[in-house]
Amino acid sequence: MSDAAELKKLVKQLQGSSNASDIVSILNVLKQDFQVNEAILRESKAGLAVGKLRSHESKEVAGAAKELVKKWKTEVEKAKLQTGTAPSQTPKPQPSRKASLISNGGTTPTGSSAKAVARTAKSDGIKVTTGSGDPTRDKCTELIYDSLAIDSGAPNDLILKRAKAIEVAVLNDIGSTATDYKQKIRSLFVNLKTNGTLRENVVSGEVAAEKLAKMSSHDMASEERKAADNKIKQENFFASLGAAEQQAETDAFQCSRCKQRKCRYRQAQTRSADEPMTTFVTCVNCGNRWKFS
């Protein structure tokens, strides 16, 4: 089964389902019953829909989505290697671009000798212009296009539409193409390139251009990056609680890591005065740290 119309129906069901088991069932049908190519994935937007599920809160859904992404990606790559050219049904032949619709980070499938090439406005044959006559705006819009297109399977015109909307939103927010405007565009470029989930959400329209233009670098960071930053912040906070503060030893707390009870603790008022103090505990045995109020 490879009919795009049938695939679209399942994609619609997938997007409308909130039950994890139902989503997994649909993903299994897509995996077992559909042989896809680049044209069908583009037309049905199945690549975007399934790609977004890789970060689903359900591990079962996320795992099934990753498996399907890998399968589809391999099928598309094999078709490219066998023909040596882009499928004739694609909106535009892209012989110089890797035909990845649902890339999981820009890597080549195991066993494939094809070299990963990032998709750009140039490789798509797109001349980006805002119609304003301002070369700065044109170039900045092109940068946004490149950051959105890098591994996307979305049509050229959709990505161009999103890039133009984002540039206009930034211009409206900043008020000019001066330094702040250029810095914001550079920030968007970097964060969109490095955060695949955000990139997919912007292309799909789930994150509007106006919202994206107001997001900080922290807002745009991936969940992994946020977790790493939070860990560093906590460690720095522990370290900055005053080296001279007296830490009392106690066996009242049990370390969740090594199960020992030899700990040091200290307390600090980290919130308003009418809130309870925060207790910071360090395991003497393994160095594990935690806190509670």
C-alpha positions as a printed Julia matrix, in Angstrom:
293×3 Matrix{Float64}:
  0.0    0.0     0.0
  1.53   3.31   -1.05
 -1.37   5.55   -1.92
 -0.83   9.08   -0.58
 -4.57   9.55    0.03
 -4.68   6.53    2.35
 -1.55   7.7     4.08
 -3.09  11.13    4.65
 -6.09   9.54    6.36
 -3.87   7.69    8.8
 -1.77  10.79    9.42
 -4.96  12.7    10.27
 -5.96   9.94   12.71
 -2.47  10.04   14.2
 -2.64  13.8    14.78
 -6.09  13.57   16.3
 -5.32  10.76   18.74
 -4.29  11.4    22.35
 -4.23   7.79   23.56
 -0.73   6.31   23.55
 -1.86   2.78   22.65
 -3.92   4.08   19.73
 -0.96   6.09   18.47
  1.33   3.04   18.66
 -1.24   0.97   16.75
 -1.38   3.54   13.96
  2.43   3.74   13.84
  2.58  -0.06   13.52
  0.14   0.03   10.61
  2.24   2.7     8.93
  5.35   0.62    9.49
  3.95  -2.68    8.22
  1.53  -1.71    5.45
  3.12   1.25    3.68
  6.0    1.4     1.24
  6.85   5.1     0.9
  8.97   7.35   -1.26
  9.98  10.99   -1.06
  7.02  12.25   -3.1
  4.43  10.44   -0.96
  5.98  11.61    2.3
  6.03  15.19    1.05
  2.44  15.12   -0.16
  1.02  13.45    2.95
  3.26  15.32    5.46
  3.64  11.99    7.23
  7.32  12.65    7.89
  6.55  15.74    9.95
  3.72  14.08   11.87
  5.72  11.0    12.82
  8.95  12.94   13.42
  7.27  15.04   16.11
  6.29  11.9    18.02
  9.95  10.99   18.64
  9.85  13.3    21.66
  6.44  12.07   22.93
  6.13  11.71   26.71
  5.22   8.05   26.26
  8.38   5.97   25.8
  6.4    3.41   23.82
  5.15   6.06   21.37
  8.56   7.69   21.09
 10.24   4.34   20.45
  7.73   3.31   17.79
  8.07   6.7    16.09
 11.86   6.44   16.04
 11.69   2.98   14.49
  9.31   4.19   11.79
 11.47   7.25   11.1
 14.49   5.0    10.69
 12.61   2.63    8.36
 11.24   5.4     6.14
 14.56   7.18    6.03
 16.31   3.99    4.92
 13.7    3.38    2.21
 14.1    6.89    0.83
 17.89   6.63    0.89
 17.82   3.27   -0.91
 15.6    4.72   -3.61
 18.03   7.58   -4.06
 21.02   5.26   -4.29
 19.28   2.98   -6.79
 18.15   5.75   -9.13
 20.95   8.23   -8.56
 18.44  11.06   -8.89
 15.5   12.52   -6.96
 12.13  10.82   -7.61
 10.3   12.35  -10.56
  7.23  13.1    -8.45
  9.01  15.53   -6.15
  8.13  19.24   -6.54
 11.71  19.99   -7.64
 14.58  17.63   -8.46
 17.25  17.93   -5.79
 20.18  15.8    -7.06
 22.7   17.58   -4.86
 20.69  17.23   -1.64
 20.28  14.27    0.66
 16.73  13.04    0.31
 15.93  12.87    3.97
 12.41  13.76    5.0
 12.61  12.73    8.59
 16.28  12.9     9.54
 17.21  12.04   13.12
 20.06  14.48   13.4
 21.49  14.51    9.88
 23.24  11.11   10.04
 23.32   8.59    7.23
 21.55   5.24    7.75
 23.73   2.29    8.74
 25.19   0.65    5.67
 24.66   3.63    3.4
 27.59   5.35    1.76
 25.63   8.49    0.92
 27.07  11.64    2.45
 24.7   13.79    4.51
 24.22  17.18    2.88
 22.21  19.87    4.61
 19.29  21.24    2.64
 19.51  25.0     1.96
 17.84  27.66   -0.14
 20.67  27.28   -2.64
 20.32  23.51   -2.93
 16.54  23.96   -3.25
 17.03  26.44   -6.08
 15.24  29.14   -4.12
 16.1   32.83   -4.48
 14.92  34.31   -1.22
 13.61  37.86   -1.4
 11.32  39.8     0.89
 10.29  42.23   -1.83
 11.47  45.11    0.35
 14.57  45.91   -1.68
 16.61  45.59    1.52
 19.48  43.09    1.06
 19.83  42.72    4.85
 16.26  41.47    5.17
 16.69  39.17    2.17
 19.85  37.62    3.6
 18.32  37.18    7.06
 15.26  35.5     5.58
 17.56  33.16    3.67
 19.35  32.25    6.91
 16.04  31.37    8.53
 15.09  29.3     5.47
 18.37  27.37    5.73
 17.84  26.67    9.45
 14.32  25.35    8.82
 15.13  23.33    5.7
 18.26  21.54    6.95
 16.59  18.1     7.21
 12.96  18.89    6.5
 10.73  17.06    4.07
  8.33  20.0     3.77
  7.78  21.64    0.36
  9.99  24.59   -0.59
  7.08  27.04   -0.67
  5.97  26.11    2.86
  9.46  26.6     4.31
  9.82  29.9     2.44
  6.46  31.03    3.81
  7.55  30.22    7.38
 10.93  31.93    6.93
  9.33  35.12    5.6
  6.78  35.19    8.42
  9.53  34.79   11.03
 11.64  37.59    9.54
  8.62  39.93    9.48
  7.77  39.03   13.08
 11.34  39.81   14.21
 11.33  43.1    12.29
  8.0   44.1    13.84
  9.25  43.19   17.31
 12.6   44.99   17.0
 11.44  47.9    14.85
 14.46  48.11   12.52
 17.23  46.06   10.91
 19.85  47.41   13.32
 22.1   45.37   15.61
 19.34  43.87   17.79
 17.53  42.59   14.7
 20.66  40.89   13.35
 21.48  39.36   16.72
 17.95  37.94   17.01
 18.15  36.44   13.52
 21.51  34.83   14.37
 20.04  33.43   17.6
 17.08  31.96   15.71
 19.39  30.51   13.07
 21.56  28.71   15.63
 18.72  27.44   17.81
 16.56  26.23   14.93
 19.5   24.33   13.45
 20.32  22.61   16.73
 16.81  21.86   18.02
 15.06  19.44   15.69
 11.81  19.38   17.67
 11.5   23.16   17.6
 12.34  23.17   13.91
  9.59  20.65   13.12
  7.05  22.54   15.24
  7.81  25.79   13.42
  7.56  24.21    9.96
  4.3   22.47   10.87
  2.86  25.73   12.2
  2.51  24.49   15.77
  4.82  27.3    16.91
  3.73  30.57   15.31
  6.24  33.04   13.88
  5.14  35.75   16.31
  5.71  33.45   19.29
  9.11  32.31   18.01
 10.28  35.9    17.52
  9.77  36.6    21.22
 11.38  33.4    22.53
 14.72  33.61   24.33
 17.64  31.28   23.67
 16.63  29.34   26.78
 13.06  29.01   25.51
 14.34  27.65   22.2
 16.8   25.19   23.73
 16.13  21.46   23.44
 14.92  19.55   26.49
 18.34  17.9    26.75
 20.07  21.29   26.75
 17.66  22.65   29.35
 18.24  19.63   31.59
 22.01  20.04   31.3
 21.78  23.77   32.03
 19.56  23.12   35.04
 22.02  20.57   36.4
 24.88  23.05   36.08
 22.75  25.73   37.72
 21.96  23.46   40.66
 25.58  22.47   41.1
 26.65  26.11   41.03
 23.92  26.96   43.52
 25.12  24.29   45.9
 28.67  25.57   45.54
 27.65  29.17   46.16
 25.71  28.6    49.37
 28.54  29.99   51.39
 31.66  27.96   51.97
 31.83  29.24   55.53
 28.36  27.95   56.42
 28.37  25.19   59.01
 27.17  21.85   57.65
 25.81  19.43   60.17
 26.25  15.67   59.85
 23.24  13.43   60.29
 21.92   9.95   59.64
 18.35  11.2    59.25
 18.51  11.14   55.45
 19.14   8.17   53.17
 20.93   8.67   49.87
 18.82   7.44   46.95
 21.96   6.54   45.0
 24.12   4.5    47.44
 21.51   3.95   50.2
 23.93   5.15   52.9
 22.8    7.46   55.71
 25.95   9.43   56.42
 25.07  12.89   55.13
 25.79  16.57   55.63
 23.04  19.12   55.38
 22.4   22.82   55.63
 19.35  25.02   55.35
 18.74  28.29   53.57
 15.79  30.62   53.04
 15.54  30.54   49.25
 11.95  31.79   49.0
  9.83  34.34   50.82
 10.07  34.56   54.61
  6.71  32.86   55.18
  7.77  29.82   53.15
  9.66  26.89   54.73
 13.43  26.81   54.46
 15.1   24.66   51.8
 17.3   21.83   53.07
 20.37  20.95   50.99
 21.79  17.47   51.59
 25.11  15.97   50.46
 25.91  12.28   50.83
 29.34  11.88   52.46
 29.76   8.44   50.89
 29.14   9.09   47.19
 28.73  12.87   46.91
 25.14  12.73   45.68
 23.21  15.97   46.32
 19.53  16.73   46.68
 17.24  19.3    48.2
 13.75  19.58   49.62
 11.52  22.09   51.36
